[in-house]
């Protein structure tokens, strides 16, 4: 079993110091908590509205990062010089980590190969076909629900899935789906993947931007008390939470964990107003400012959560309060780990609105090859888009054996429009070159599904 510490505060960064503040535990300056509270109370003259705090919300979408936080390793949190408050949210996170035991967790928890879609449909009788529909799973060729017996078998390798089953979440919500698609890069006619709900951690970061040291006394919040899973939109009660009176110097941040979030199963579209890549390599941490499109009627919270409205703090001889903008998934900071690898360009049609068809030259990574496509709908054009971390080179694109394009280079964000009519026969000859290559073969289908959905939402807006 893992050992769990009991102090309420932990600082991060270089030369970090543990601050214990609970009961009469000695604080770093030798004054016990009761004496410290009495001392600062004697300095207070009146409460006024302050502007000494910079307050932002962060959502961590990477399980390995949450794993580290549960063991008080804050090295990958996007801010430096941070102090974390340990509360019931972090206790719930530790419970999940104990159940899962591994330091990493993928939303895709099982893969299996099939020779064809027909073979897959013969084995399962609840298969649907999401391509060409408005389904968020439109990237995939096949889709099916998973029954309880199969979920129980899968839970042996996934601690969070085990917890969801133990709380009977599967009886009221979807907790996993099976999807399938042709994986041209790996030469697999149909790759089935079982996707379960991801786990995100939400944090409120309170930075002291004044010239003086402050003491954060308490927070006013809307609190959700919960021993299991509750909808994110569930009813909350107003609550004031007293915090240990630990000094927060200038440019130091107190990070309060506020929720463990389980959004809907499958691709979740995010839109970035700005982003920052903090390191180089095949897998990098990316911090984004933007929005995340979650389904609030199908997004759950595990354990307690709080939505902070006001921060009360003390500075010099005065008591201050500062309001907090509500945690808004349309305007927040999120961070996750990303593989800087590509897949292949993507093919779309426009029959009044843009629709996804499939990948193009999927088996032609670093090697020139040919891909053929027959136009079966009454449309005027095909659109080939390069949306991933790679460069695509087309030696030629021919329609009915007539070369329309040659020597085409598409970088990330580029596209080419090919004029066609119903019945046309299109041949693509080319290759794609990823920016990097993974050290292990990891499926990136969820990432691609999110890329496709985000592109379609933008183009069809």
Buried (B, 14 or more C-beta within 10 A) or exposed (E): EEEBEEBBBBBBBEEBEEBBBEEEBEBEEEBBBEEBBEEBEEEBEEEEEBEBBBBBBBBBBBBBBBBBBBBBEBEBBBBEBBBBBBBBBBBBBBBBBEBBEEEEBBBBBBBBEBEEBEEBBEEBEEBEBBBEEEBBBBBBBBBBEBEEEBBEEBBEEBBBBBBBBEBEBBEEBBBBBBBBBBBBBEEBBBBBBBBBBBBBBBBBBBBBEBEEBBBBBBBBBBBBEBEBBBBBEEEBEEEEBEBBBBBBEBBBBBBBBBBBBBBBBBBBBBEEEEBEEEEEEBBBBBBBBBBBBBEEEBBBBBBBBBBBBEBBBBBEEBBBBBBBEEBEBEBBBBBBBBBBBBBBBBBBBBEEEBBBBBBBBBBBBEEEBBBEBEBEEEBEEBBBBBBBBBBBBBBBBBBEEEEBBEEBEBEBEBBBBBEBEEEBEBBBBBBBEBBBEEEEEEBBBBBBBBBBBBBBEEBEE
